[in-house]
Amino acid sequence: MADRLGELLLAQGALDEQQLGKAVTLHKTRRIPLGEAIVALGLLDEDRVWRTLAKQHRLPFVDLEADLAKGGRLGAAVLELVPKEVAAEHRVLPVAQRGAALVLAVDDPLKTFALDALQFMLNRDLQAALTTPSALRRALGHYYDVAISGTEVSLPAEPEEDEGEGPVVRLVSRMISRAVEEQASDIHVEPMEGRVRVRFRRDGVLMDVASHEEQLLAPLISRLKILAEMDIAEKRKPQDGRMNVTVKGRAIDIRASVLPSNHGESMVMRLLDKEAGLVDLEALGLGAHDRRRFEQLIQRPNGIVLVTGPTGSGKTTTLYAALKTLNRPDVKIITAEDPVEYELPGVNQVQVHPRIGLSFARILRAMLRQAPNVILVGEIRDRETAEVAVQAALTGHLVFSTLHTNDAASALTRLVDMGVAPFLVSASIQAVMAQRLVRKLCTACREEYEPSTSELASVGLSAERLSGRALFRATGCGACGFTGYRGRLGVFELLEMDPTLRDMTFRSEPVGAIRVRAESSGRMTSLCDDGLGKVLDGTTTIAELLKVVQTTVHEDAP
């Protein structure tokens, strides 16, 4: 695409080979679009470059600068078709109506692929027209009174060498770069008495990584707020924001949250690696038998497949892995998420917006008019969403969703508690998978040991089942940061419905009875048994397993 833009500008005589070469160098070293590189070098103005981009992508060009110079002539009737929040978040401006279609001005030609999601939200056909980024920012400020600025931050590979940047800017760059390099999932910046503590969450465990003087808190939080497009003057209320950064060529999406505390504002940033976040089913940690069962389940034409577990147990990763398996040209997939964590090419993804009434249930109803094969609902939170999901499953759609329950069997009664009729639950649910995450032993330093009798009893592991197999424990080395663990994998409990289980659900039998029947019939392997398999394989430890299945083990132990 970049080469095509350069060829057009050369053909027009707007640039010569030497100028284009400089722009291409900047485009590659700073990882910015070629058009932005040309403008940044002062070789051409935005208007000339973006008109050429419009020609390249065969899009109409709208001159918002000329419109603003004349005082702004867009009518209220057109502007009212796009709510202020939607225009600000998606950086679009309605400029005209062409028959039944609404024309939206965008500053990125690739954004035309995202109009499918907006069509759900606005409930009308959309067409795109290209305009310059600066003109779009000014027009959004003029018509909607919103301040829009670019959020793409290019972090240098070696921040220390960047002259002209302030120390706080370099500190933030180093902090984010280090977090990405160490594969941290969260960054916690916390004000303490007399100091500022910085912690990373790696493999689900928080670890101190830095301590700064308390005087650094205000400039550090202010810099992070600017990047996340928060109000730096507001220090009394919680705020949420997001930023996109590029670290050594990897695109990282960061969700930021600020909370006032007694020593100042605390910020937590969740890092979503767009490259590493999408995994295949094989990488989840499912056993061979459960993986074959799950792969067969997600190939069914209709029904509901639920994934349950507490926050941070990897439910979204599992669902994305399933969608990645099903994502083919002949399958239409639509998702409703809050928020959209990773972008799946070829999948229509919709962001929930409660402030404008765009709830899971409303999006789900709109989805059904789009004739999808597969639907993902980020979470079933209420009766309305649950009932619409059930109706979608009963009318020929395969529905994926998540639910907060402790085990697989509890999901069936949870839906009934929400107000869904038991016969609808029994008819629509195909399977429920409960899961947890455990840390994987570092293979470079794990050591074999002899477990005590009480340790074996804590997970119900008999000497017969151990039968001379070796167990391992964590020690720690340089490869794993001296933690003894490196990476995480799932522990799963896959419950597949059969006629007997459907009948028990229809008759609202207790969770315990459903669980006993599922295990005895071979329709479910418990979280504890699946985890024990991973302990016996030397993949994790008894201590890690007890962190996630201790309650279940205690209840089920004889």
VOGU-3710 file (C-alpha; in Angstrom, 3 decimals, decimal comma):
1> madrlgelll> 0,000/0,000/0,000  2,848/2,368/0,922  4,580/1,579/-2,395  1,388/2,356/-4,307  1,045/5,790/-2,666  4,685/6,564/-3,488  4,189/5,509/-7,113  1,170/7,791/-7,480  3,007/10,784/-6,022  6,003/10,125/-8,272
11> aqgaldeqql> 3,707/9,857/-11,314  2,091/13,186/-10,391  5,506/14,839/-10,105  4,741/15,779/-6,506  7,892/13,992/-5,232  11,176/12,903/-6,721  12,973/9,619/-6,010  15,289/11,152/-3,393  12,422/12,723/-1,432  10,413/9,511/-1,551
21> gkavtlhktr> 13,442/7,569/-0,317  13,728/9,825/2,753  10,024/9,396/3,485  10,201/5,603/3,119  13,175/5,505/5,525  11,227/7,466/8,142  8,147/5,320/7,492  10,140/2,135/8,242  12,291/3,350/11,146  9,487/5,093/13,077
31> riplgeaiva> 6,788/2,651/11,916  4,352/5,346/10,866  2,221/5,420/7,683  4,043/6,685/4,595  1,587/9,564/4,219  2,344/10,794/7,739  6,084/10,476/7,058  5,795/12,637/3,935  3,892/15,322/5,845  6,252/15,145/8,849
41> lglldedrvw> 9,252/15,802/6,577  7,473/18,824/5,093  7,646/17,401/1,564  3,925/17,851/0,886  0,939/19,174/2,797  -1,781/16,944/4,245  -4,344/17,959/1,647  -2,209/16,792/-1,301  -1,229/13,499/0,339  -4,735/12,595/1,525
51> rtlakqhrlp> -6,292/13,467/-1,856  -3,840/11,007/-3,392  -4,714/8,417/-0,738  -8,388/8,856/-1,620  -7,538/8,259/-5,283  -5,472/5,191/-4,376  -8,332/3,625/-2,392  -11,036/4,867/-4,758  -12,771/6,886/-2,072  -14,378/10,326/-2,411
61> fvdleadlak> -12,497/13,175/-0,732  -14,341/15,676/1,461  -12,709/19,056/2,100  -13,632/19,803/5,710  -11,114/22,655/5,847  -13,106/24,534/3,225  -16,325/23,796/5,109  -14,885/25,152/8,369  -13,512/28,220/6,592  -17,098/29,067/5,646
71> ggrlgaavle> -18,292/28,706/9,226  -19,373/25,063/9,087  -22,374/24,254/6,930  -23,278/20,711/8,024  -26,896/20,581/9,127  -28,197/19,370/12,479  -30,316/16,728/10,733  -27,177/14,937/9,508  -25,158/15,419/12,709  -27,938/13,974/14,877
81> lvpkevaaeh> -27,639/10,640/13,066  -24,337/9,911/14,836  -24,207/10,342/18,650  -21,380/12,445/20,047  -19,801/9,484/21,893  -19,707/7,341/18,741  -18,201/10,141/16,646  -15,509/10,785/19,257  -14,546/7,143/19,826  -14,518/6,068/16,175
91> rvlpvaqrga> -13,223/9,396/14,766  -15,990/9,736/12,188  -18,089/12,703/11,092  -21,407/12,445/9,204  -21,232/14,774/6,195  -24,127/13,879/3,875  -26,930/11,479/3,047  -27,006/9,676/-0,298  -30,333/7,980/-0,579  -30,576/5,503/2,308
101> alvlavddpl> -26,846/5,657/2,998  -25,064/7,985/5,401  -21,643/9,278/4,317  -19,029/9,345/7,100  -15,775/11,288/6,844  -12,751/9,284/8,087  -9,047/10,122/8,153  -7,746/6,572/7,582  -8,628/4,703/4,375  -8,294/1,362/6,206
111> ktfaldalqf> -11,057/2,415/8,598  -13,602/1,623/5,904  -13,305/-2,040/6,960  -14,606/-1,116/10,430  -17,866/0,350/9,131  -19,631/-3,012/9,533  -19,600/-2,555/13,303  -20,892/1,005/13,020  -23,732/-0,162/10,810  -25,039/-2,179/13,782
121> mlnrdlqaal> -24,724/0,755/16,122  -26,328/3,298/13,797  -28,740/0,857/12,141  -28,240/2,260/8,621  -26,100/1,780/5,508  -22,802/3,657/5,598  -20,353/4,951/3,015  -16,882/6,366/3,657  -15,248/9,558/2,417  -11,645/10,493/3,173
131> ttpsalrral> -10,479/13,729/4,782  -7,265/14,919/6,424  -6,593/14,064/10,101  -6,161/17,705/11,151  -9,359/18,773/9,421  -11,297/15,908/11,017  -10,026/16,838/14,488  -11,062/20,467/14,026  -14,431/19,516/12,564  -15,215/17,163/15,470
141> ghyydvaisg> -14,331/19,953/17,856  -16,497/22,432/15,954  -19,597/20,284/15,477  -19,505/18,020/18,552  -17,335/20,008/20,963  -15,001/17,057/21,547  -11,221/17,213/21,689  -9,608/14,478/19,602  -5,891/13,874/19,458  -3,796/11,026/18,084
151> tevslpaepe> -3,202/8,222/20,586  -0,618/6,258/18,632  2,691/6,494/20,457  5,835/5,068/18,893  8,205/4,010/21,651  11,857/3,877/20,610  13,792/0,652/21,051  16,376/2,473/23,168  14,638/5,334/24,996  17,862/6,494/26,641
161> edegegpvvr> 19,208/7,620/23,288  16,255/9,910/22,524  17,489/13,434/23,081  15,000/16,203/23,686  12,593/14,016/25,677  11,998/14,808/29,326  12,972/12,359/32,060  9,348/11,471/32,834  8,671/10,710/29,164  11,718/8,429/29,064
171> lvsrmisrav> 10,689/6,789/32,343  7,226/5,962/30,975  8,731/4,632/27,736  11,170/2,410/29,625  8,451/1,186/32,000  6,104/0,125/29,196  8,928/-1,359/27,107  10,165/-3,396/30,069  6,658/-4,637/30,861  6,223/-5,849/27,278
181> eeqasdihve> 9,657/-7,499/27,222  8,933/-9,320/30,497  5,512/-10,415/29,181  3,646/-8,651/31,985  -0,144/-8,477/31,758  -0,559/-5,421/34,021  1,403/-2,410/35,251  0,464/-1,023/38,684  1,626/2,492/39,630  0,734/2,906/43,303
191> pmegrvrvrf> 1,356/5,830/45,669  2,599/4,690/49,074  3,688/6,687/52,087  6,924/8,380/51,062  7,331/6,572/47,726  5,742/5,446/44,456  5,680/1,693/43,936  5,623/0,143/40,444  4,597/-3,499/40,111  4,152/-5,848/37,143
201> rrdgvlmdva> 1,746/-8,774/37,071  3,446/-11,718/35,412  1,749/-15,094/35,084  -0,960/-13,842/37,437  1,433/-12,832/40,242  2,343/-9,242/41,217  6,035/-8,405/41,626  7,788/-5,173/42,650  9,932/-3,787/39,832  10,686/-0,187/40,891
211> sheeqllapl> 10,336/2,352/43,686  10,435/6,115/43,035  10,417/9,249/45,152  6,930/10,506/46,007  7,593/13,806/44,181  7,563/11,820/40,920  3,942/10,687/41,331  2,216/13,795/39,929  4,281/14,126/36,704  4,244/10,357/36,158
221> isrlkilaem> 0,456/10,075/36,476  -0,024/13,213/34,363  2,096/11,765/31,544  0,151/8,504/31,631  -3,161/10,386/31,687  -2,157/12,353/28,597  -1,294/9,145/26,734  -4,606/7,571/27,818  -6,553/10,753/26,909  -7,828/11,348/30,431
231> diaekrkpqd> -8,554/14,660/32,139  -5,292/15,558/33,900  -7,046/18,250/35,974  -9,529/15,784/37,491  -7,946/14,116/40,521  -11,001/13,381/42,673  -12,879/10,851/40,516  -11,976/7,498/38,939  -11,218/7,638/35,215  -10,780/5,101/32,427
241> grmnvtvkgr> -8,832/5,481/29,203  -6,821/3,622/26,624  -3,705/4,075/24,544  -2,021/2,258/21,671  1,751/1,926/21,718  4,288/0,199/19,521  7,195/-1,509/21,250  9,890/-2,941/18,968  7,403/-3,357/16,152  4,679/-4,967/18,297
251> aidirasvlp> 1,308/-3,224/18,604  0,180/-3,107/22,244  -3,277/-1,956/23,328  -3,313/-0,592/26,882  -6,453/-0,108/29,014  -5,797/2,349/31,834  -7,740/2,957/35,041  -7,110/5,695/37,631  -8,419/5,526/41,189  -7,913/8,261/43,851
261> snhgesmvmr> -6,384/6,911/47,085  -5,288/8,404/50,386  -1,733/9,020/49,122  -2,654/10,157/45,611  -3,891/8,634/42,374  -3,231/4,965/41,655  -3,115/3,756/38,051  -3,426/0,247/36,667  -2,687/-0,459/33,019  -3,657/-3,727/31,342
271> lldkeaglvd> -1,464/-4,671/28,391  -3,029/-6,537/25,474  -0,494/-7,824/22,971  -2,362/-7,979/19,661  0,107/-10,530/18,292  0,509/-12,847/21,292  -3,096/-12,637/22,522  -4,631/-14,816/19,808  -3,734/-18,458/20,317  -4,861/-21,767/18,838
281> lealglgahd> -6,845/-24,377/20,730  -3,704/-26,521/21,008  -1,963/-23,799/23,054  -4,699/-23,504/25,712  -3,635/-26,588/27,661  -6,671/-28,771/26,952  -6,001/-32,493/27,283  -6,124/-34,498/24,059  -9,504/-36,072/24,910  -11,146/-32,791/25,984
291> rrrfeqliqr> -9,697/-30,943/22,994  -11,227/-33,448/20,570  -14,572/-33,140/22,365  -14,407/-29,338/22,336  -13,460/-29,221/18,652  -16,473/-31,401/17,846  -18,775/-29,265/20,003  -17,864/-25,978/18,324  -18,567/-27,486/14,901  -22,243/-27,992/15,767
301> pngivlvtgp> -24,707/-25,817/13,822  -26,603/-24,439/16,817  -26,796/-24,280/20,591  -24,952/-22,446/23,366  -21,382/-23,138/24,474  -20,560/-21,396/27,756  -17,133/-20,755/29,293  -17,195/-20,028/33,030  -14,713/-18,987/35,664  -13,599/-15,992/37,739
311> tgsgktttly> -12,155/-12,790/36,314  -8,714/-13,365/34,804  -9,165/-17,094/34,227  -8,640/-16,882/30,462  -12,282/-17,200/29,330  -11,921/-14,642/26,513  -8,726/-16,295/25,251  -10,544/-19,634/25,033  -13,462/-18,125/23,122  -11,124/-16,310/20,714
321> aalktlnrpd> -9,292/-19,595/20,088  -12,631/-21,224/19,220  -13,555/-18,370/16,871  -10,127/-18,543/15,256  -10,771/-22,222/14,502  -14,212/-21,472/13,017  -13,159/-18,358/11,090  -13,502/-19,374/7,433  -14,775/-17,526/4,333  -18,017/-19,547/4,383
331> vkiitaedpv> -18,820/-18,762/8,052  -20,203/-15,404/9,217  -19,143/-14,570/12,774  -20,381/-11,566/14,775  -19,284/-10,636/18,308  -20,609/-8,253/20,959  -17,844/-7,407/23,434  -17,156/-5,054/26,320  -14,478/-4,149/25,457  -13,200/-5,519/22,136
341> eyelpgvnqv> -9,857/-6,875/23,342  -8,316/-8,286/20,165  -9,089/-7,731/16,517  -9,993/-10,865/14,579  -9,587/-10,403/10,798  -12,745/-11,462/8,980  -14,948/-11,228/12,092  -17,550/-8,505/12,657  -16,857/-7,183/16,167  -19,171/-4,756/17,967
351> qvhpriglsf> -18,327/-2,683/21,040  -20,945/-2,408/23,802  -21,885/1,206/24,675  -24,264/1,286/27,669  -24,340/5,110/27,721  -26,091/5,211/24,361  -28,263/2,176/25,058  -26,149/-0,257/23,050  -26,324/-3,212/25,454  -25,481/-6,872/24,864
361> arilramlrq> -29,162/-7,703/24,413  -29,763/-4,908/21,890  -26,700/-5,827/19,843  -27,699/-9,486/19,967  -31,134/-8,714/18,543  -29,555/-6,671/15,755  -27,095/-9,495/15,046  -29,896/-11,937/14,264  -30,991/-9,719/11,352  -27,497/-10,060/9,864
371> apnvilvgei> -27,850/-13,830/9,254  -24,742/-14,977/11,149  -23,645/-18,579/11,609  -21,743/-17,981/14,853  -22,401/-15,379/17,572  -20,213/-14,432/20,515  -21,726/-12,524/23,421  -18,957/-11,273/25,700  -20,856/-12,024/28,897  -24,373/-13,017/29,949
381> rdretaevav> -25,079/-10,538/32,739  -28,856/-10,380/32,969  -32,089/-12,148/32,151  -32,718/-10,200/28,934  -29,344/-11,124/27,427  -29,730/-14,746/28,546  -33,184/-15,085/26,969  -32,108/-13,549/23,647  -29,045/-15,835/23,567  -31,268/-18,871/24,183
391> qaaltghlvf> -33,675/-17,828/21,423  -30,742/-17,329/19,042  -29,492/-20,848/19,837  -32,945/-22,361/19,304  -33,348/-20,633/15,931  -30,260/-22,154/14,343  -27,269/-20,145/15,583  -24,156/-21,306/17,439  -23,741/-18,983/20,425  -20,608/-18,570/22,559
401> stlhtndaas> -20,600/-16,635/25,821  -19,135/-16,417/29,321  -20,698/-16,642/32,760  -19,317/-16,129/36,258  -19,759/-19,430/38,108  -17,365/-21,613/40,099  -17,851/-24,787/38,085  -19,490/-26,062/34,915  -22,610/-27,586/36,485  -23,441/-24,350/38,343
411> altrlvdmgv> -23,875/-22,529/35,027  -27,073/-24,470/34,326  -28,732/-23,411/37,590  -27,330/-19,877/37,262  -29,289/-19,350/34,044  -32,434/-20,632/35,750  -31,782/-18,238/38,662  -31,579/-15,396/36,142  -35,117/-16,168/35,085  -34,659/-18,409/32,038
421> apflvsasiq> -37,149/-21,282/31,998  -35,510/-24,649/32,823  -36,844/-26,283/29,646  -35,175/-23,550/27,544  -31,863/-24,049/29,363  -31,974/-27,820/28,889  -32,847/-27,459/25,194  -30,298/-24,796/24,243  -27,081/-25,578/26,177  -24,662/-27,849/24,308
431> avmaqrlvrk> -21,727/-27,652/26,709  -20,228/-25,691/29,590  -16,493/-25,384/30,185  -15,172/-24,120/33,517  -11,525/-23,112/33,640  -8,718/-21,709/35,777  -5,144/-20,699/35,053  -2,077/-22,224/36,700  1,566/-21,314/36,256  3,779/-23,679/34,262
441> lctacreeye> 6,994/-24,984/35,790  10,190/-23,654/34,274  11,675/-26,649/32,471  15,193/-25,244/32,883  15,236/-25,408/36,683  12,387/-27,600/37,958  13,557/-30,321/40,332  12,199/-33,735/41,209  11,159/-34,307/44,821  9,330/-36,716/47,115
451> pstselasvg> 5,943/-35,267/48,199  4,697/-35,746/51,736  1,651/-37,854/52,536  -0,334/-34,785/53,624  0,544/-33,016/50,368  -0,753/-35,926/48,309  -3,881/-36,126/50,466  -4,598/-32,417/49,927  -5,376/-33,115/46,265  -6,746/-36,606/46,745
461> lsaerlsgra> -3,771/-38,232/45,006  -3,350/-41,870/46,019  -0,107/-43,806/46,050  -1,605/-46,164/43,457  -2,244/-43,338/41,012  1,212/-41,908/41,615  2,649/-45,380/40,896  6,286/-44,386/40,861  5,821/-41,270/38,680  8,005/-38,275/39,521
471> lfratgcgac> 6,615/-34,987/40,823  8,420/-31,693/40,370  8,630/-28,419/42,291  9,774/-24,899/41,470  13,286/-23,687/42,274  14,112/-20,605/40,166  16,763/-19,552/37,681  17,659/-16,656/35,400  15,440/-17,959/32,593  12,263/-17,616/34,692
481> gftgyrgrlg> 13,232/-14,554/36,722  13,973/-16,789/39,724  10,284/-17,574/40,210  10,432/-21,216/39,161  7,553/-20,695/36,731  7,337/-19,538/33,146  3,996/-18,951/31,420  0,515/-20,227/32,259  -1,907/-22,818/30,972  -5,517/-23,691/31,621
491> vfellemdpt> -7,100/-26,279/33,887  -10,453/-27,262/32,436  -13,759/-28,915/33,298  -15,755/-29,641/30,145  -19,377/-30,692/30,719  -21,121/-32,001/27,601  -24,897/-32,311/27,773  -26,642/-35,631/27,126  -30,345/-36,640/27,335  -30,093/-37,523/31,032
501> lrdmtfrsep> -28,408/-34,240/31,964  -30,985/-32,317/29,914  -33,772/-34,106/31,775  -32,152/-33,321/35,145  -31,820/-29,641/34,148  -35,455/-29,601/33,001  -36,505/-30,958/36,405  -34,281/-28,390/38,205  -32,325/-31,034/40,090  -29,528/-29,833/42,443
511> vgairvraes> -26,102/-28,879/41,139  -24,459/-31,679/43,113  -26,613/-34,335/41,474  -25,889/-32,958/38,000  -22,149/-32,916/38,748  -22,144/-36,523/40,038  -24,083/-37,733/36,995  -21,791/-35,871/34,557  -18,628/-37,332/36,102  -19,960/-40,885/36,451
521> sgrmtslcdd> -21,168/-40,952/32,839  -17,817/-39,727/31,489  -19,382/-36,490/30,235  -17,097/-34,383/32,452  -13,609/-34,472/33,923  -13,415/-32,295/37,034  -11,061/-29,328/37,411  -9,163/-31,264/40,067  -8,657/-34,366/37,903  -7,558/-32,291/34,916
531> glgkvldgtt> -5,141/-30,371/37,130  -3,785/-33,595/38,629  -3,012/-34,807/35,134  -0,885/-31,714/34,581  0,840/-32,212/37,957  1,683/-35,825/37,053  2,988/-34,663/33,670  5,434/-32,364/35,432  3,781/-29,285/33,876  2,744/-27,623/37,149
541> tiaellkvvq> 2,849/-28,208/40,907  0,463/-29,302/43,643  0,846/-25,840/45,218  -0,366/-24,161/42,014  -3,284/-26,561/41,681  -4,423/-25,905/45,252  -4,616/-22,183/44,511  -7,389/-22,712/41,973  -9,227/-25,882/43,013  -8,817/-25,973/46,793
551> ttvhedap> -12,542/-25,542/47,501  -13,536/-28,183/44,969  -10,971/-30,643/46,331  -12,172/-30,113/49,883  -15,817/-30,695/48,961  -15,223/-33,754/46,818  -12,581/-35,460/48,958  -13,794/-38,522/50,864
//
